[in-house]
């Protein structure tokens, strides 16, 4: 059994403080928002499996349903259906309903609700898009006008571009670029997403700052990462990577995990009068149910939504 104090020693030092104090642990040859060469190499090797829903990326595809539920719930005050009797199902409903009911719900969703959603047309920037799982999901939303997915792993960008071409619906709605975040020129995105990415870079504070600069007033930054605690190590690394092998080995490093309170503290110090925490939820994987969102936000994985006030 590994004691808690051993885990705590493993994450002490500069790596615990680099988010707020701006310590650089990265190679100076790379962009400040870039992942380390080891991280890039790891995801380069995973690129061919990105759209294999029954392979090593299966758990990520399931998590994407929870991501979309979180985004929908957060935007519910902006995107409303006038009829209070209309039920808007979550993206996870297919996990529980019989196939016939799911088809009926899909049909009603398209016919009854999309007319309201289409009145909203948002531009989206997806940071660390990988093979395009979230970017494609966002591009299919009737309230989204266009999605730009960026990633510094060239093979992932190639996979994302190829997969998007398979669906004519996505033509003109999603594009991908292997550009660093600080080189993105547009600075008025309505929605910026940064899911499962901050724990893979050496300077997460720089990611947050560059993302914030590119967010339009009243825009929303959606992000997710993992709290730095023994429970997270046990679930994501020991169980997920070593025992159950549902996550590719080497994907996570406890020292790079970031507590949800540290993200909030970063905004309070950097932008005290310019942000509003819209939503914060914990999320956990249950093998029989998929990803389930909950209110315990200081342990394990979490989703966060922050609004730029001006």
Secondary structure, 3 states (H helix, E strand, C coil): CCCHHHHHHHCCCHHHCHHHHCCCCCCCCCCCCCECHHHHHHHHHHHHHCCCCCCCCHHHHHHHHHHHHHHHHHHHHCCCCCCCCCCCCCCCHHHCCCHHHHHHHHHHHHHHHHHHHCCCCEEEEEECCCCCHHHHHHHCCCCEEEEEEECCCHHHHHHHHHHHHCCHHHCCCEEEECCCHHHCCCCCEEEEEEECCHHHECCHHHHHHHHHHCEEEEEEEEEEEECCCHHHHHHHHHHHHHHCCCCCCCCCCHHHCCCHHHHHHHHHHHCCCCEEEEEEEEEEEECCCEEEEECCCCCCEEEEEEEECC
